[in-house]
């Protein structure tokens, strides 16, 4: 790193990373992206893309789980309704037979 500006960029980014401030680190990288060397720019863009993809997959998996749990609940409710209807029919038959 011969360029003093690049050294300052890396220094600032390192400070943000050590502080655990991901939001500020992302904002810093986005704001200063063009100041990094081309190969670093590519890695940053790929990292952002990968992170977005990972988050999207995570969201899709959560939606899928919620949908499955919802369907399972609906199936359980329908099964309970059938039991209640059958019990009601049995009660009506018994009542009509005087039992």
Buried (B, 14 or more C-beta within 10 A) or exposed (E): EEEEEBEEBEEBBEEBEEEEEEEBBBEBBEEBEEEBEEEBBEEBEEEBEEEEEEEEEEEEEEEEEEEEEEEEEEEEEEEEEEEEEEEEEEEEEEEEEEE
